[in-house]
Amino acid sequence: MSSLYPSLEDMKVDHMQTAQQNVAQQVAAASQCQPIVYPQACAPGTAPAYAPVTTSVSLYPSLDNYMGLDLALVRQTTPQNQQQVAPYAGQSQQMVAPVSGNDVGIRRAEIKSGIREVTCCKDGNGKIGLRVRHVNKGLFIALVHKDSPASMAGLRFGDQILQIDGQTVAGWDTDKAMSFLKKCNPQKIMFAIRDRPFERIITMQKDSSGHIGFVYKEGEITHIVKDSSAARNGVLTEHHLIEVNGQNVVGLKDKETSEIFCQAPQTVTITLMPTILYNHIVKCMGNSLVKKLMDHSIPDF
């Protein structure tokens, strides 16, 4: 079964390291019986001497700078030719990450398969702290209030609600769902949640100048830089930024999002949603409401 790689750079560097290891092993095995040739003739009655030949092999001498990515920092923390393996939850495959390593941003942003059960309650004002929106006969979370019970329970923008207190919500519209939530027991509300089915994550590496290679306006990706990490890893235009390294950026000003990118480590994982779906989910909420109420805290992990 093939390995999973968080980014194209991880895949390429892993292949290069593996090739370099294989060549070094082949040379070492072949050199064990190589004769040492001396310029002078051997003394009469003596046999020629044999010894291992020490050969330095560097198949990729410029590995410190690959595809615009400065690997010098990676080498300071990762032994040469040794890959780091981060577990990939829920599957038997492994995520091979010689560049990204066991990056916490990847784990925070991970979209898990399957269904999870979430227990929530209401605050002192009888509020859960979320708003929902129906899309294609499904019910999705459109807003999670900061410091609310919904935020503390781990609900996220774009999560699909399948059941509320055992009631299947397929076909419910927004009004019916909000009316049902108002009548729920304030002490305990059970949600069956599918993790962000309209969203996908892309992991990239900053180049030596700190760029990953796309342009966005009001959260929407508008341009992709040629030969950048964004281009190599399949970032698309007409998609909206939802998270950066697992932190929700919906409703933030572009300048605030840019600061999050600047403070991010070399490995950056973004969560994207097609703009047409994003607009449908948030269209009934004003921008000021989203900016004021949306939870932008960094998820605990």
N, C-alpha and C positions, 0 to 999 in steps of 0.2 A: 504494500500500500504506500503510495507516494506521500511525502511530507507536505505539511502546510507551512506557508511562509507569510508573515504579516505584511511584507512589502516585496516588490520586485528586486530592490537592492539586496534584501536578505537572501533571496533565492540566488542571485548572481554571485554574491560573495561566498555563499555556502558552496556553490559549484566550483568556484575558483579554489577555495581552500581544500575541497575534497580532491580535486585534480592535482594540486600541489602535493598533498600527502601521498597520493598514489604514486606519483613520479618519484618522490623521495624514497618510498619503500622499495620500488623496483630497482632503483640505482643502488641502494644499500644491499639488496639481495644479490644483485649481479656482481658487486664489487668484492664479495667475500673471498672469491677464488682468483682474483686478478694477480698476475705476477708483477713483482717490482723489477723493472729493467734498469740495470746499472750500466753506466758508460764503459767501465773497465771490465775486462774479461774475468770470469770466475777463476778462482785458484784451482789448480789441477786436483781432481778427486772430490771436488765439492759440488753440491747441487745448487741450482738457482734458488734464491730466497723468495718466499711468497708472503704477502701480508695484505690486509684489507686496504683498499684505496679510499682515502677520505675525499669525498667530493661534495662541494657545496652546490645545492640545487635551489634555484629561485625561479620558478616558472612564471611568477607574476611579480617582477621587481617593483612595479609601480602601484602596488595594492594600497598604498597609503592615500592615493587620490584616485577614486573610481567613480565615473559617471557624475563628476562634480561634487562628490561626497568626500569630505575629509575624514579618513579613518584613523588618523593619528590618535584622536581622543578615545576611540574604541579600543585601540591596541593598548592603551594605558591601563584599561580595566579588564581586558579579555586577553588571555594568553594566545600567542600566535598559533593559528591553525587549530584552535579549539573552539567549537561552536557552543553557544548557549541554547538550551532547550527549555522553552516555557510550556507548561501544560495547557492543553486546549480543552476547556471544560465540556463535558457531555459527549465527547467522541474519543475513540481509541487512537486516533491519529495524534501526531505531535506537531507543535508549531516550532519550526527550526528558525532561530533568530540570532545569527551571528553578529548582526549589526544592531538590531533593536534590543536584543537581550530580553530580560523579563520586565519589559517596560510597564509601569503602572497605568499609563494612559491607555494602553491597549486593553488591559483588564477592566478598567473603568468603563470603557466604551463598548465592550463586547455585547453583541446581541445574541442572547441565548435562545436555543430552540426549545420547543415544548411549552407547556403551560405551567405557570406558577400561581400559588394561592397567596393573596395578600390580605392581612387583617388590618383594618383601619377603624377609626372612631371619629367622633366630632369634638370640636373644641368647646370652650365655655359659651360661645355664641351659637352653638348648634351648626357650625360649618365644618365641612370636610376639607375644603381648600382645593377643589378642582373644578374645572369646567370640561364638558364633553361635547363632541360633535359627531353626528352620524355621517358616514361615508360608505356608499355601496352596500347599504343594509347592515353595516357594522358600526360599532360605537367606539370612538377613539378619544383619548385624553388630549384636550386642546390647551389646557393651562393648569399648571400646578403652582399654587401660591407658596411663596417662600415662608418658611417657619410654620407650615401648616401640618396637620396630621397626615395629609396625603404625601407631603414631602418627606416626612420622617418615616413613612411606610415604604418609601422607595419607588413610588409611582413616578413615571416620566412622560414627558411630551411624546405623543405618538403611540403610546401603549394602547393595545386593543382590549377593551373590556368584553369578556365573553359571558360572564355571569355576575350578578349582584345578589348576595344572600340566596344563592341557589336558583335564581330566576335567570333563564337564558334571555339575553338582550338582543339577539339577532332581529333586525327589522324595527327596533325602537328608534324613534327620532329623539332629537335633543331634549325637547320639552318633556316627553314621557320619562326619559331617564332622570332628568333633574327633579321631576315631581316624585319619582320613586325614591330617590336618594333622600329627599326631605323627610320622608316617612320612615326611614330606616332607624333601627335601634341606635341611639347615639353612642352606646357603650361598645358595640361590636358590629362592624360591617365587613362581610367577606366578599372579596373580589377574586374572580378567576381571570388571569391576565395572560395575553400573548405579548411577548416582548417586541415592540416596535416593528411590526411586519412591513411597513412602507419605507423603512429606513435601512441604510447600509453603511458600513464603516470602511474607511480607506486609510491605511497607514503609509506614511511617507517619511522621507529623511530630508532634513535641511541640508542645503549645500554649504560650501565654505563661507558664503556671505549671509547665511541664515535664512535663505528663501526656500520655499517649497514649490512655488510655481503656478499660482493662479491668482486672478483678480476677482474681487467681489464688491457688490454695491448693495447696500441695505440688506445684507445677508445672503444675496443671491450671487452665485458664481457666474461671471460674465465672460471671462477670457482664461485660456490655458496657455502657459508659457511653453514654447517649443523646447524639447529635450530636458524638461524639468522633471523632478520626482513626481509631481502631480500628473504630468502627461504620461510618464512611464507606468504609473499605477492606476490609470483609468478614471481620473476625476473628469466629470462631465459638466458642461454648462447647463443652464436652466435647472439647476439644483440648488436647494437652499441649505445653508449651514444650520445644523441643529445643535451639534455639540463639538467641542474641541477638547480632545483627551478626556472625554466623558463629562465635561462641564457644559451645561446648557447655555447657549448663547442667543437663544430666540429672544428678540426684543431689545438686544443690546445695540448701541450705536456701533458703526463700523470701527470707529477709533478705539472703543473699548474692546471689541473683538481682536483688533490688531495687537493690542497690549497683551492679550492672553496668548496670541501666537508668539510674540516676542519673548515672553517669559517661559514658554514651553521648552522642554529639552530638545535634543537633536531629533528624536523620534516624535512625530506628531500624528495623531489619529483623529480624523474628522468623521462626524456622523452626518449623512446627507439624506435629504428627502426631495423627490421631484417637486419643482416649484408649483406645478399645477395642483398637486395634492396639498402642499403646504398652504397655499392660498385658500383652498376650499375649507381646510380645517380652521384657519384663523379668521376667515372673512367676516364672521359675526362679532368679532371683538376688535375694539379700537386699538391702534398702536400704543396710545398712552396707557391703556389698561394693561397690555402685555408688558410694557416697559416697567410699569409700576409694581405689578404683582408677581411676575414670573420668578420662579425659584432659579437662581443662578449659582447656587452653592456647589462646591466640589464634592462629588459623591464620596462617602466613606467606603473604604475597601479593606 
